[in-house]
Amino acid sequence: MWGISYWVFPVISGLCWLGTLMGLLIHWSTTGYPHYASMSSGQTIAYISDVGAQSLKPLFIAGSCVTTIFLDLAFISEMWLRSRGRLAANTSKFQRVLAGASVLAAIAGTVGLICLSIWDTLRHNKLHNIFLGVFIIGYVVSAIFICWEYQRLGIHFREHRILRVSFWIKLVFILLEVALAIAFGVCSKTKHYNAAAVLEWTIAFIFFFYVFSFFVDLIPAVGNKHEGRRFGTSGQETEMQMEQNEADSLGGARTGYRSGRMTAESERTLGQNNESVINGARYKEGQAPTASNF
């Protein structure tokens, strides 16, 4: 059972962002694809900010606030969980600096998104565009620091598959968002507004998947609240412990590890059954040894 844990932060954030985007898009389409006052002449596809500057501005502001606040909580939770050993712990001061820098950059992105929703493109076009840049740059820079941190963690925790998966998800996000942001800027400057609008919607929906990637990061913390089940440092945690933590976090209860040696657990089990094994022969307490079939 996963239960309610820190993984709910990115889930709430992602669903809120998706709901906000879908609400704006459905409203624009069901009202007959209107040409808003903030749109340029010849532009037939509305920007997100064009729709958000109209009657659904309260939805845009509320959605932006909830999305970014819960995403920042996911960032902070990850830092705290690593410091407590409930996620693979940072092994150097540099990794902790990278984690802190990613949080600060995300907070800058939060300020950018909330402010661009308040200072809309219809009434405050210049400020809106500045805050749009702060939003995009903030979260891209934050993702770069996270990727860097995960790359360093991956050196010490090579058996930790979740780190690799999350690293590649965020790297793909960085490459896509940077490429699309450049294309968006070029289309806007060259007055290809419809193409720019499509790119803006695409960037926003890709951001939804990025937010959800933090679910992958936080899910290993489920089931290791107690000290004995937590991740250790690179020198303390064994491959078996990592596999057990990952399996438990995904709901898979491993019953043992493949090994050619008898474990302490199996020895205790034999002891509980009052059985012993000596030179290949098995006997119960108080009985003469009998030949083993194994």
C-alpha positions as CSV (number, residue, x, y, z in Angstrom):
1,M,0.0,0.0,0.0
2,W,1.4,3.4,-1.0
3,G,-0.7,5.4,1.4
4,I,-0.7,9.2,1.6
5,S,2.9,10.3,1.4
6,Y,5.1,13.0,-0.2
7,W,4.4,11.7,-3.7
8,V,1.0,13.5,-3.5
9,F,2.7,16.9,-4.0
10,P,3.7,16.4,-7.6
11,V,0.4,14.5,-8.4
12,I,-1.7,17.4,-7.1
13,S,0.6,19.9,-8.9
14,G,0.4,18.0,-12.2
15,L,-3.3,17.4,-12.1
16,C,-4.0,21.1,-11.2
17,W,-1.8,22.3,-14.1
18,L,-3.4,19.9,-16.6
19,G,-6.9,20.9,-15.4
20,T,-6.0,24.6,-15.8
21,L,-4.8,24.1,-19.3
22,M,-7.7,21.9,-20.3
23,G,-10.2,24.4,-18.8
24,L,-8.7,27.3,-20.8
25,L,-8.5,25.3,-24.0
26,I,-12.0,23.9,-23.8
27,H,-13.4,27.4,-22.9
28,W,-11.7,28.9,-26.0
29,S,-13.0,26.1,-28.3
30,T,-16.5,25.9,-27.0
31,T,-17.0,29.7,-27.2
32,G,-16.3,29.6,-31.0
33,Y,-12.6,30.3,-31.1
34,P,-13.0,34.0,-30.5
35,H,-10.4,36.6,-31.5
36,Y,-9.5,38.3,-28.3
37,A,-8.4,41.9,-28.0
38,S,-4.9,40.8,-27.0
39,M,-4.4,38.8,-30.2
40,S,-2.6,40.2,-33.2
41,S,-4.4,40.8,-36.5
42,G,-4.3,37.6,-38.6
43,Q,-3.8,35.5,-35.5
44,T,-6.4,32.7,-35.3
45,I,-4.9,30.5,-32.5
46,A,-5.0,32.1,-29.0
47,Y,-2.0,32.0,-26.7
48,I,-2.6,30.5,-23.2
49,S,-2.2,34.1,-21.9
50,D,-4.8,35.4,-24.3
51,V,-7.5,33.1,-22.9
52,G,-6.2,33.6,-19.3
53,A,-6.6,37.3,-19.6
54,Q,-10.3,37.1,-20.2
55,S,-13.2,35.8,-18.0
56,L,-11.2,32.8,-16.8
57,K,-8.4,34.9,-15.4
58,P,-9.3,33.7,-11.8
59,L,-8.9,30.1,-12.9
60,F,-5.5,30.9,-14.5
61,I,-4.2,32.6,-11.4
62,A,-5.5,29.9,-9.0
63,G,-4.2,27.1,-11.2
64,S,-0.8,28.7,-11.5
65,C,-0.5,29.3,-7.7
66,V,-1.6,25.7,-6.7
67,T,0.6,24.1,-9.4
68,T,3.8,25.9,-8.5
69,I,3.3,25.8,-4.7
70,F,2.8,22.1,-4.6
71,L,5.7,21.6,-7.0
72,D,8.0,23.6,-4.7
73,L,6.8,21.4,-1.8
74,A,7.9,18.4,-3.9
75,F,11.3,19.9,-4.3
76,I,11.7,20.7,-0.6
77,S,10.4,17.3,0.4
78,E,12.9,15.6,-1.8
79,M,15.8,17.5,-0.1
80,W,14.4,16.7,3.3
81,L,13.9,13.0,2.5
82,R,17.5,12.7,1.2
83,S,18.8,14.3,4.4
84,R,16.8,11.8,6.5
85,G,17.9,8.8,4.5
86,R,14.4,8.0,3.1
87,L,15.8,8.6,-0.3
88,A,19.3,7.9,-1.6
89,A,21.3,10.4,0.5
90,N,23.6,13.1,-0.9
91,T,27.2,12.0,-0.6
92,S,28.9,15.4,-0.8
93,K,28.4,19.0,0.0
94,F,28.4,19.8,-3.7
95,Q,25.4,17.6,-4.2
96,R,23.5,19.4,-1.5
97,V,24.5,22.7,-3.1
98,L,23.0,21.5,-6.4
99,A,19.8,20.5,-4.6
100,G,19.5,23.9,-2.9
101,A,20.2,25.7,-6.2
102,S,17.4,23.7,-7.9
103,V,14.9,24.7,-5.2
104,L,15.9,28.4,-5.5
105,A,15.6,28.3,-9.3
106,A,12.2,26.6,-9.0
107,I,11.0,29.3,-6.6
108,A,12.1,31.9,-9.2
109,G,10.0,30.0,-11.8
110,T,7.1,30.0,-9.3
111,V,7.2,33.7,-9.0
112,G,7.4,34.1,-12.8
113,L,4.3,31.9,-13.4
114,I,2.2,33.5,-10.7
115,C,3.1,37.0,-11.8
116,L,2.5,36.4,-15.5
117,S,-1.0,35.1,-14.6
118,I,-1.7,38.3,-12.6
119,W,-0.1,40.8,-15.0
120,D,-1.9,39.5,-18.1
121,T,-0.9,40.1,-21.7
122,L,-3.9,42.3,-22.4
123,R,-3.2,45.0,-19.8
124,H,0.5,44.6,-19.0
125,N,2.1,43.1,-22.1
126,K,5.7,44.0,-21.3
127,L,5.6,42.8,-17.7
128,H,3.8,39.6,-18.8
129,N,6.5,38.7,-21.3
130,I,9.3,39.4,-18.7
131,F,7.6,37.1,-16.2
132,L,7.1,34.5,-18.9
133,G,10.8,34.4,-19.5
134,V,11.5,34.2,-15.7
135,F,9.1,31.2,-15.5
136,I,10.6,29.2,-18.4
137,I,14.3,30.0,-17.5
138,G,13.7,29.3,-13.8
139,Y,12.3,25.8,-14.2
140,V,14.8,24.9,-17.0
141,V,17.7,26.0,-14.8
142,S,16.2,24.1,-11.9
143,A,16.0,20.9,-14.0
144,I,19.6,21.3,-15.0
145,F,20.7,21.4,-11.4
146,I,18.6,18.4,-10.6
147,C,20.0,16.4,-13.5
148,W,23.5,17.4,-12.3
149,E,22.7,16.2,-8.8
150,Y,21.3,12.9,-10.1
151,Q,24.3,12.3,-12.3
152,R,26.5,12.7,-9.2
153,L,24.2,10.5,-7.1
154,G,24.2,7.8,-9.9
155,I,28.0,7.5,-9.6
156,H,27.6,6.4,-5.9
157,F,24.3,4.5,-6.3
158,R,24.7,2.6,-9.6
159,E,22.2,0.0,-8.6
160,H,19.5,2.5,-7.9
161,R,17.5,2.3,-11.1
162,I,15.0,5.1,-10.2
163,L,17.8,7.7,-10.2
164,R,18.6,6.8,-13.8
165,V,15.0,6.8,-15.0
166,S,14.4,10.2,-13.4
167,F,17.7,11.6,-14.8
168,W,16.7,10.8,-18.3
169,I,13.2,12.1,-17.9
170,K,14.5,15.4,-16.8
171,L,17.2,15.6,-19.4
172,V,14.6,15.0,-22.1
173,F,12.5,17.8,-20.6
174,I,15.5,20.2,-20.7
175,L,16.3,19.5,-24.3
176,L,12.7,19.7,-25.5
177,E,11.8,22.8,-23.5
178,V,15.0,24.7,-24.6
179,A,14.4,23.8,-28.3
180,L,10.7,24.7,-28.2
181,A,11.4,27.9,-26.2
182,I,13.9,29.0,-28.9
183,A,11.5,28.2,-31.7
184,F,8.7,30.0,-29.8
185,G,10.9,33.1,-29.5
186,V,11.8,33.0,-33.2
187,C,8.2,32.6,-34.3
188,S,7.1,35.5,-32.1
189,K,9.8,37.8,-33.4
190,T,9.1,36.9,-37.0
191,K,5.3,37.4,-36.3
192,H,4.4,33.8,-37.0
193,Y,1.9,34.1,-34.2
194,N,-0.2,30.9,-34.9
195,A,3.0,28.8,-34.8
196,A,4.1,30.5,-31.7
197,A,0.8,29.8,-30.0
198,V,1.0,26.1,-30.8
199,L,4.5,26.0,-29.4
200,E,3.4,27.7,-26.2
201,W,0.6,25.2,-25.6
202,T,3.1,22.4,-26.4
203,I,5.6,23.8,-23.9
204,A,2.9,24.0,-21.2
205,F,1.7,20.4,-21.7
206,I,5.3,19.1,-21.6
207,F,5.7,20.9,-18.3
208,F,2.8,18.7,-17.0
209,F,4.9,15.6,-17.6
210,Y,7.9,17.1,-16.0
211,V,5.9,17.8,-12.9
212,F,4.7,14.2,-12.8
213,S,8.3,12.9,-13.0
214,F,8.8,13.9,-9.3
215,F,6.3,11.1,-8.5
216,V,9.1,8.8,-9.6
217,D,11.6,10.5,-7.3
218,L,9.4,10.5,-4.2
219,I,7.8,7.1,-4.4
220,P,10.8,5.2,-2.9
221,A,10.2,7.0,0.4
222,V,7.0,5.0,0.8
223,G,7.5,2.1,3.3
224,N,10.8,3.2,4.8
225,K,9.6,5.5,7.5
226,H,11.3,3.4,10.1
227,E,15.0,3.6,10.6
228,G,15.8,0.0,9.7
229,R,14.4,0.3,6.2
230,R,16.0,3.6,5.2
231,F,18.7,4.2,2.5
232,G,22.2,4.5,3.7
233,T,25.1,6.4,2.3
234,S,27.1,5.0,-0.7
235,G,29.4,3.2,1.7
236,Q,26.7,1.7,3.9
237,E,23.9,0.6,1.5
238,T,24.3,-2.7,-0.2
239,E,22.8,-3.7,-3.5
240,M,20.3,-6.0,-1.7
241,Q,19.1,-3.1,0.5
242,M,18.5,-0.9,-2.6
243,E,16.6,-3.6,-4.4
244,Q,14.5,-4.2,-1.3
245,N,13.7,-0.5,-0.9
246,E,12.7,-0.2,-4.5
247,A,10.6,-3.3,-4.5
248,D,8.8,-2.2,-1.3
249,S,8.1,1.3,-2.6
250,L,6.4,-0.2,-5.7
251,G,4.4,-2.6,-3.6
252,G,6.4,-5.7,-4.4
253,A,7.1,-7.7,-1.3
254,R,10.2,-9.6,-1.8
255,T,10.4,-12.8,0.2
256,G,14.1,-13.3,0.0
257,Y,17.2,-12.8,-2.2
258,R,18.8,-15.2,-4.6
259,S,21.9,-16.6,-3.0
260,G,23.8,-19.8,-2.9
261,R,24.5,-19.4,0.8
262,M,22.1,-20.0,3.7
263,T,21.0,-16.7,5.2
264,A,20.6,-15.8,8.8
265,E,16.9,-15.7,8.3
266,S,16.7,-19.3,7.1
267,E,18.8,-20.4,10.0
268,R,16.4,-18.8,12.4
269,T,13.5,-20.5,10.6
270,L,15.2,-23.9,11.1
271,G,15.7,-23.0,14.7
272,Q,12.1,-22.2,15.2
273,N,11.1,-25.6,13.7
274,N,13.5,-27.3,16.1
275,E,15.5,-28.7,13.2
276,S,19.2,-28.7,12.5
277,V,21.3,-29.7,9.5
278,I,24.7,-31.4,10.1
279,N,26.8,-32.7,7.2
280,G,23.9,-33.0,4.9
281,A,21.7,-34.8,7.4
282,R,18.5,-33.3,8.9
283,Y,17.1,-34.2,12.3
284,K,14.6,-32.8,14.8
285,E,15.4,-32.1,18.4
286,G,15.3,-35.3,20.4
287,Q,15.4,-37.6,17.4
288,A,18.2,-39.5,15.7
289,P,19.6,-38.0,12.5
290,T,17.9,-39.1,9.2
291,A,19.5,-39.0,5.8
292,S,18.7,-35.9,3.8
293,N,17.3,-36.1,0.3
294,F,19.0,-32.8,-0.7
